[in-house]
Amino acid sequence: MIFGYLLSLSAHTSKILIFHFLFELDMETALRKERLIRSHTLAKIEELIKKTPNYHVEPHDLEIAGIRHLPLALEGDNQHHPHFFQSYQEGLPLPQKEKEDKLLKFEPDQNHIMWDTRDMEIFFTRHFQDCWQYASQKYPHSPPQSGMCRETGDYKFGQLSECIGFNWYAVSVTDYPRGDNPHFKVMLESEAVGDSRLLRGEIMTITDIMATRLKTKSLYPHIIAPILVLSLMGPRHSRVLEADFDGISLNIRATKLYDFTQRNTDAVQLLTRYWLGDACGQTVMTTP
């Protein structure tokens, strides 16, 4: 039908329109192929990490899997700032003192790390929700662009957990309500004492969600699906990871560990701002 329409036009106009039509068709095919390749590669990376023997993934295993472990700074250091996520800039309420005190009521228990991570998850989730509601009402012209916690079961992800041999799981997620944004955020708990090494649960959560996002029809123009991870671990510590897959390497940028064995209100507010903040960065395939 479209070719009949083109034949009714002048020869010059028809050539131009046919060229554009074939170019768009070629780009669509290339985009579909690139998304499929990236999704399959992420699945292979996940399988390699799944075979590692410990919670902490060693540098040589990262190299074999094609993972680059890079620094991330949420404030001050412009050289290592996030590439795909921004912090929310409007004023936010501080966490209630009694809720912070409740988090610190008991000393961290190395034998029951998940008790502490669970307490942290409840504390952060409630504070995120309080701040989201406050900012949405206080700043109707610049409300938070993400931050409403949802269950992982609302999406077609994999299991996002391990409970035999290892113990970690993704507890809540949030995306961008406008629906056309590939960026995604997840809160994760791991029964491990944190150090500078990446954790298997962090990587497997990233690869699973990314691969699924690249199969999501509503996100069709995008070939990069950035992930922000709020990772909770022992002894009552957390960090933020920002991840993207560029077609060659899985880039995982990690902050320092934030210590919540003592009152750390500044860190709470910093993490809250990134949980509520907007998305940024180039995620669609560019034309040659």
BELFENLIN-V780314 format. One record per residue. N is the residue number from 1. SS is DSSP state (alpha for helix, beta for strand, coil for the rest). NEAR is the number of other C-alpha atoms within 8 Angstrom. D_CENTER is the distance of its C-alpha to the mean C-alpha in Angstrom with 2 decimals. Layout:
N;SS;NEAR;D_CENTER
N;SS;NEAR;D_CENTER
This chain:
1;coil;4;43.42
2;alpha;5;41.49
3;alpha;6;43.79
4;alpha;7;46.82
5;alpha;8;45.56
6;alpha;10;45.07
7;alpha;9;48.62
8;coil;6;50.02
9;coil;8;48.75
10;coil;7;50.35
11;alpha;7;49.85
12;alpha;6;47.94
13;alpha;8;45.61
14;alpha;11;45.07
15;alpha;8;44.10
16;alpha;8;41.51
17;alpha;9;39.98
18;alpha;9;40.09
19;alpha;8;38.37
20;alpha;8;35.53
21;alpha;8;35.29
22;alpha;8;35.19
23;alpha;8;32.67
24;alpha;8;30.26
25;alpha;8;30.94
26;alpha;8;30.28
27;alpha;9;26.97
28;alpha;8;25.87
29;alpha;8;26.92
30;alpha;8;25.17
31;alpha;11;21.87
32;alpha;8;22.17
33;alpha;8;23.11
34;alpha;9;20.32
35;alpha;11;17.60
36;alpha;10;19.53
37;alpha;8;19.95
38;alpha;13;16.31
39;alpha;13;15.49
40;alpha;9;18.46
41;alpha;8;17.63
42;alpha;12;14.24
43;alpha;11;16.32
44;alpha;8;18.85
45;alpha;11;16.55
46;alpha;12;15.53
47;alpha;8;19.29
48;alpha;9;20.18
49;alpha;13;17.95
50;alpha;8;19.33
51;coil;6;22.76
52;coil;8;22.30
53;coil;4;24.55
54;coil;6;22.77
55;coil;9;19.78
56;beta;8;19.46
57;coil;13;18.98
58;coil;8;21.64
59;alpha;7;21.44
60;alpha;6;23.75
61;alpha;10;21.61
62;alpha;12;18.59
63;alpha;9;21.07
64;alpha;7;22.41
65;alpha;9;19.07
66;coil;10;18.30
67;beta;11;15.54
68;beta;10;15.83
69;beta;10;15.13
70;beta;8;15.23
71;beta;8;15.71
72;coil;13;13.65
73;coil;13;15.61
74;coil;9;14.61
75;coil;6;18.25
76;coil;5;21.40
77;coil;8;20.54
78;alpha;7;20.13
79;alpha;4;20.11
80;alpha;8;16.78
81;coil;10;14.99
82;coil;10;11.42
83;coil;6;11.76
84;coil;11;9.40
85;beta;12;9.09
86;coil;10;12.36
87;coil;11;13.97
88;coil;10;16.18
89;coil;6;19.73
90;coil;6;22.11
91;coil;5;23.88
92;coil;7;22.48
93;coil;6;24.55
94;coil;6;24.54
95;coil;9;23.95
96;coil;6;27.27
97;alpha;6;29.29
98;alpha;6;30.28
99;alpha;9;26.71
100;alpha;11;25.95
101;alpha;9;29.30
102;alpha;7;28.50
103;alpha;10;25.42
104;coil;11;27.84
105;coil;6;30.74
106;coil;5;30.69
107;coil;6;30.17
108;coil;10;27.20
109;coil;9;28.42
110;coil;7;27.62
111;coil;4;28.97
112;coil;7;26.75
113;alpha;16;23.36
114;alpha;11;21.67
115;alpha;8;24.06
116;alpha;13;22.60
117;alpha;14;18.90
118;alpha;9;19.92
119;alpha;9;21.74
120;alpha;11;18.84
121;alpha;12;16.56
122;alpha;8;19.45
123;alpha;11;20.09
124;alpha;10;16.64
125;alpha;9;16.24
126;alpha;8;19.75
127;alpha;10;19.40
128;alpha;13;16.31
129;alpha;11;18.38
130;alpha;8;21.47
131;alpha;11;20.01
132;alpha;12;18.52
133;alpha;8;21.97
134;alpha;10;23.83
135;alpha;14;22.14
136;alpha;11;22.37
137;alpha;8;26.09
138;alpha;6;26.83
139;coil;9;25.25
140;coil;8;25.69
141;coil;4;25.52
142;coil;6;22.22
143;coil;9;20.33
144;coil;12;16.67
145;coil;9;14.57
146;coil;12;12.03
147;coil;13;12.30
148;coil;9;14.40
149;coil;9;13.30
150;beta;8;13.79
151;coil;8;14.70
152;alpha;10;12.88
153;alpha;6;16.28
154;alpha;6;15.93
155;coil;5;14.09
156;coil;6;15.51
157;coil;10;13.28
158;coil;6;15.18
159;coil;5;16.25
160;coil;10;13.11
161;beta;10;15.79
162;beta;11;18.88
163;coil;7;22.07
164;coil;5;24.76
165;coil;5;25.12
166;coil;8;21.72
167;coil;10;20.23
168;beta;12;16.54
169;beta;11;14.53
170;beta;13;11.47
171;beta;11;13.28
172;beta;11;11.56
173;beta;13;8.84
174;beta;12;9.03
175;coil;10;8.96
176;coil;11;11.64
177;coil;6;15.13
178;coil;5;16.73
179;coil;6;15.28
180;coil;7;15.38
181;coil;8;11.97
182;coil;11;9.52
183;coil;12;6.48
184;beta;12;4.44
185;beta;12;4.04
186;beta;13;5.83
187;beta;13;8.97
188;beta;15;10.69
189;beta;15;14.39
190;beta;14;16.30
191;beta;11;20.08
192;beta;8;20.26
193;beta;8;21.50
194;coil;10;19.08
195;coil;6;20.23
196;coil;5;19.09
197;coil;9;18.12
198;coil;11;14.80
199;beta;9;14.96
200;alpha;12;15.23
201;alpha;13;13.14
202;alpha;11;10.11
203;alpha;11;10.74
204;alpha;12;11.85
205;alpha;11;8.99
206;alpha;11;6.76
207;alpha;12;9.91
208;alpha;14;10.82
209;alpha;11;8.07
210;alpha;13;8.21
211;alpha;13;11.96
212;alpha;11;12.31
213;alpha;10;10.73
214;coil;16;13.17
215;coil;10;15.91
216;coil;8;15.45
217;alpha;5;18.59
218;alpha;6;17.62
219;alpha;11;15.09
220;coil;9;17.93
221;coil;7;18.33
222;beta;11;14.94
223;coil;13;14.65
224;coil;11;11.31
225;coil;14;8.09
226;coil;13;5.51
227;beta;15;1.84
228;beta;13;2.83
229;beta;13;4.99
230;beta;12;8.44
231;beta;13;10.68
232;beta;15;14.24
233;beta;16;17.18
234;beta;16;20.87
235;coil;12;23.00
236;coil;14;21.16
237;beta;13;18.66
238;beta;12;14.98
239;beta;12;12.70
240;beta;11;9.44
241;beta;14;7.54
242;beta;14;6.15
243;beta;12;6.39
244;beta;11;8.39
245;beta;12;11.43
246;coil;8;14.55
247;coil;6;16.89
248;coil;6;18.37
249;coil;9;16.02
250;beta;12;12.56
251;beta;12;11.80
252;beta;12;10.11
253;beta;11;11.01
254;beta;13;11.85
255;coil;11;13.76
256;coil;8;16.99
257;coil;9;17.43
258;beta;8;18.24
259;beta;9;21.37
260;coil;10;21.99
261;coil;10;25.26
262;coil;6;26.84
263;coil;8;26.29
264;coil;8;23.44
265;alpha;8;23.21
266;alpha;6;22.00
267;alpha;8;18.85
268;alpha;10;18.32
269;alpha;9;18.66
270;alpha;10;16.41
271;alpha;9;13.43
272;alpha;12;14.53
273;alpha;11;14.67
274;alpha;12;11.07
275;alpha;11;10.13
276;alpha;14;12.71
277;coil;15;12.37
278;coil;12;12.38
279;beta;9;10.63
280;coil;8;12.59
281;coil;7;13.38
282;coil;5;15.06
283;coil;9;13.43
284;beta;8;16.72
285;coil;8;19.43
286;coil;4;22.13
287;coil;4;25.78
288;coil;2;27.91
